[in-house]
């Protein structure tokens, strides 16, 4: 299993990372059975299975991290899911956690696939600059203009160049902006005095979390740039 697993704003770590993640699904088919046992099969397209895994949140922020995933489940927004060479756009269909103690919260999560973006990340099918730019564009809750401009400079995706370091720094700054927005929205949500304020803060938190996921993937892809 890859050491890198991202779902929206959550970068899983240590015991949170499962030993394996299943993927695949079925082909939707209409089967017409003819006299004599012959069949005519109409293939109607992919039907991706849910992506399911489990683990345990550990450490002093275990409960807070579990609550963040539960909030993302409640919001029901599309989130990027990324590990190794796999990339999907998913919605959290189910999240179950068991609070055992402050620093240990086992969980199980199931994600419904909206879009398989794995091929879009292939450097064979699309240059690194294109995939990173797409993620920057999807992070609509954050101002990514500086990162986009840095990415457009010559050598911005070539490891070791000055413009590459500039692009990495600009994406990192956008990530910091997303994290700051998430933190402020989390504080506002915790202190909300009425349902309207709570809903507004939750919406801001979810949008910032979505942007954080895309930016985290952009940063991870840039980190794998070749020289």
C-alpha positions as CSV (number, residue, x, y, z in Angstrom):
1,X,0.0,0.0,0.0
2,X,1.2,3.5,-0.9
3,X,2.5,5.7,2.0
4,X,0.4,8.6,0.4
5,X,-3.4,8.5,0.7
6,X,-5.4,11.7,0.3
7,X,-9.1,12.3,0.6
8,X,-10.1,15.9,0.2
9,X,-8.3,17.8,2.9
10,X,-7.2,14.7,4.8
11,X,-3.8,13.3,4.3
12,X,-3.9,9.9,6.0
13,X,-0.9,8.8,8.1
14,X,0.5,5.9,10.2
15,X,-2.4,3.6,11.4
16,X,-4.9,5.5,9.3
17,X,-3.4,4.0,6.1
18,X,-4.9,0.6,5.3
19,X,-2.9,-2.4,4.2
20,X,-4.9,-2.5,1.0
21,X,-7.6,-0.6,-0.9
22,X,-9.9,-2.5,-3.3
23,X,-10.9,-1.0,-6.7
24,X,-12.7,-2.2,-9.8
25,X,-16.4,-2.8,-10.4
26,X,-18.7,-4.3,-12.9
27,X,-19.8,-3.7,-16.5
28,X,-23.5,-2.9,-16.9
29,X,-25.0,-5.4,-19.3
30,X,-28.3,-6.2,-20.9
31,X,-28.3,-9.9,-21.7
32,X,-30.7,-11.2,-24.3
33,X,-31.2,-14.9,-24.1
34,X,-32.1,-16.4,-27.5
35,X,-33.6,-19.8,-28.3
36,X,-31.1,-22.6,-28.3
37,X,-29.0,-21.0,-25.5
38,X,-27.4,-18.2,-27.6
39,X,-27.0,-14.8,-26.1
40,X,-26.7,-11.2,-27.2
41,X,-25.0,-8.9,-24.8
42,X,-25.2,-5.2,-24.9
43,X,-22.4,-3.6,-22.9
44,X,-23.8,-0.4,-21.3
45,X,-20.8,1.0,-19.5
46,X,-18.8,0.8,-16.3
47,X,-20.4,0.5,-12.9
48,X,-17.6,1.3,-10.4
49,X,-17.7,-0.5,-7.1
50,X,-17.5,1.6,-3.9
51,X,-13.9,2.2,-2.7
52,X,-13.8,1.0,0.9
53,X,-11.0,0.8,3.5
54,X,-10.5,1.0,7.2
55,X,-7.9,2.1,9.7
56,X,-7.5,4.0,13.0
57,X,-6.9,7.6,13.8
58,X,-4.1,7.8,16.4
59,X,-2.6,10.6,18.4
60,X,-3.8,13.7,20.3
61,X,-5.8,15.0,17.3
62,X,-7.5,11.6,16.5
63,X,-11.0,12.7,17.4
64,X,-10.7,16.0,15.5
65,X,-9.5,14.2,12.4
66,X,-12.4,11.7,12.6
67,X,-14.9,14.5,13.1
68,X,-13.5,16.3,10.0
69,X,-14.2,13.2,7.9
70,X,-17.7,12.9,9.3
71,X,-18.3,16.6,8.4
72,X,-17.2,15.9,4.9
73,X,-19.7,13.0,4.8
74,X,-22.5,15.2,6.0
75,X,-21.7,17.9,3.4
76,X,-21.8,15.3,0.5
77,X,-19.5,17.3,-1.7
78,X,-17.2,15.7,-4.4
79,X,-13.7,15.2,-3.1
80,X,-10.5,14.1,-4.8
81,X,-9.2,10.7,-3.7
82,X,-5.6,9.9,-4.5
83,X,-3.1,7.2,-3.7
84,X,-0.1,5.9,-5.7
85,X,-1.1,6.1,-9.4
86,X,-4.8,6.1,-8.6
87,X,-7.0,9.2,-8.7
88,X,-10.8,9.5,-8.4
89,X,-13.4,12.1,-7.7
90,X,-15.7,10.6,-5.0
91,X,-18.4,11.3,-2.5
92,X,-18.2,9.8,1.0
93,X,-21.1,7.4,1.1
94,X,-20.5,6.1,4.6
95,X,-18.2,6.9,7.5
96,X,-18.3,4.9,10.7
97,X,-16.0,5.6,13.6
98,X,-15.7,4.1,17.1
99,X,-14.3,6.4,19.8
100,X,-12.4,4.1,22.1
101,X,-10.1,6.8,23.8
102,X,-9.0,10.3,23.0
103,X,-6.0,9.1,21.0
104,X,-7.5,6.0,19.3
105,X,-10.5,6.2,17.0
106,X,-10.9,3.2,14.6
107,X,-12.9,4.0,11.4
108,X,-14.3,2.5,8.2
109,X,-15.1,4.6,5.1
110,X,-16.9,3.9,1.8
111,X,-16.6,6.3,-1.2
112,X,-18.9,6.3,-4.2
113,X,-16.9,7.0,-7.4
114,X,-18.1,10.0,-9.5
115,X,-15.1,10.0,-11.9
116,X,-12.1,7.9,-12.5
117,X,-9.3,10.5,-13.1
118,X,-6.4,8.0,-13.1
119,X,-5.8,8.2,-16.8
120,X,-5.9,12.0,-16.6
121,X,-2.9,11.8,-14.3
122,X,-0.8,9.6,-16.7
123,X,2.2,11.5,-17.9
124,X,1.8,9.5,-21.1
125,X,-1.6,11.0,-21.8
126,X,-1.1,14.4,-20.3
127,X,2.0,16.5,-19.4
128,X,2.6,17.2,-15.7
129,X,1.9,20.9,-16.2
130,X,-1.6,20.1,-17.6
131,X,-2.5,17.8,-14.7
132,X,-1.3,20.3,-12.1
133,X,-3.0,23.2,-13.8
134,X,-6.2,21.3,-13.8
135,X,-6.0,20.8,-10.1
136,X,-5.3,24.4,-9.5
137,X,-8.3,25.4,-11.6
138,X,-10.5,23.0,-9.6
139,X,-9.4,24.6,-6.3
140,X,-12.0,27.4,-6.8
141,X,-12.3,28.4,-3.1
142,X,-8.6,29.6,-3.1
143,X,-6.8,32.2,-5.1
144,X,-4.5,30.1,-7.2
145,X,-3.5,32.9,-9.7
146,X,0.0,33.2,-8.4
147,X,0.5,29.4,-8.6
148,X,-1.0,29.2,-12.1
149,X,1.3,32.0,-13.3
150,X,4.4,30.3,-11.7
151,X,3.4,27.0,-13.4
152,X,3.3,28.8,-16.8
153,X,7.0,29.8,-16.7
154,X,9.6,27.8,-18.7
155,X,11.0,24.8,-16.7
156,X,8.4,25.1,-14.0
157,X,7.9,21.3,-14.0
158,X,11.6,20.4,-14.4
159,X,13.1,19.3,-11.1
160,X,16.1,21.5,-10.0
161,X,15.3,24.7,-11.9
162,X,14.6,28.0,-10.2
163,X,11.1,28.2,-11.8
164,X,10.3,24.7,-10.5
165,X,11.2,25.9,-7.0
166,X,9.0,28.9,-7.6
167,X,6.0,26.8,-8.7
168,X,6.4,24.5,-5.7
169,X,6.5,27.5,-3.4
170,X,3.4,29.1,-5.0
171,X,1.4,25.9,-4.7
172,X,2.6,25.6,-1.1
173,X,1.4,29.2,-0.5
174,X,-2.1,28.3,-1.9
175,X,-2.2,25.2,0.3
176,X,-1.4,27.5,3.3
177,X,-4.3,29.7,2.3
178,X,-6.6,26.7,2.1
179,X,-5.5,25.5,5.5
180,X,-6.0,29.0,7.0
181,X,-9.5,29.2,5.6
182,X,-10.3,25.7,7.0
183,X,-9.0,26.7,10.4
184,X,-11.0,29.9,10.5
185,X,-14.1,28.1,9.3
186,X,-13.6,25.4,11.9
187,X,-13.4,27.9,14.7
188,X,-16.5,29.7,13.4
189,X,-18.4,26.4,13.2
190,X,-17.5,25.5,16.7
191,X,-18.6,28.9,18.0
192,X,-21.7,29.3,15.9
193,X,-24.6,30.6,17.9
194,X,-27.4,29.7,15.4
195,X,-28.1,27.3,12.6
196,X,-27.6,29.9,9.9
197,X,-24.1,30.8,11.1
198,X,-23.3,27.1,11.5
199,X,-24.4,26.2,8.0
200,X,-22.4,29.1,6.5
201,X,-19.3,28.1,8.4
202,X,-19.8,24.4,7.4
203,X,-20.1,25.4,3.8
204,X,-17.0,27.5,3.9
205,X,-15.1,24.6,5.6
206,X,-16.3,22.1,3.0
207,X,-15.3,24.3,0.0
208,X,-11.8,25.0,1.6
209,X,-11.4,21.3,2.3
210,X,-12.2,20.5,-1.3
211,X,-9.6,23.0,-2.5
212,X,-7.1,21.7,-0.1
213,X,-7.5,18.2,-1.6
214,X,-6.9,19.4,-5.2
215,X,-3.9,21.5,-4.1
216,X,-2.4,18.6,-2.1
217,X,-2.6,16.4,-5.2
218,X,-1.0,19.2,-7.3
219,X,1.8,19.5,-4.8
220,X,2.3,15.7,-4.7
221,X,2.4,15.5,-8.5
222,X,5.0,18.4,-8.6
223,X,7.1,16.6,-6.1
224,X,7.4,13.7,-8.6
225,X,8.6,15.9,-11.4
226,X,11.6,14.6,-13.4
227,X,14.8,16.5,-14.1
